[in-house]
Amino acid sequence: MEPEAPHLRPVERRVVAMTAEGIGPEEIGRRLRRSSDHVQRVLSWTAIPRRRLPQHEGLSPKERRVLAMRNAGLSYEEIGRRFRHSPEHIKRIEGYAGLREDLGIA
């Protein structure tokens, strides 16, 4: 199993990478402050098939909604109340969406 498998959790990727470097379960457990049994369980979890997370093409639904609401003239405060977020958080969402559009990621 390659260490860069995107479907693995960060701890699983780290354990797989350390195993690929030839480090034993006891040493991995010591470094991660876990038992060697825990390391063995983590390694066994990496073999369990999982569905892959969907990859977003373009903007996320929340980003699209925030941009549409801003284009409709709603304030950050009003959008924040609707999404139950602070106005600052809505500004960040708008900023990230704009950045993604500028970079051609969206």
Secondary structure, DSSP 4 states (H G I P E B T S, - for coil): --TT-TTS-HHHHHHHHHHHTT--HHHHHHHHTS-HHHHHHHHHHTTS--PPPPPP-SS-HHHHHHHHHHHTT--HHHHHHHHT--HHHHHHHHHHHHHHHHTT--
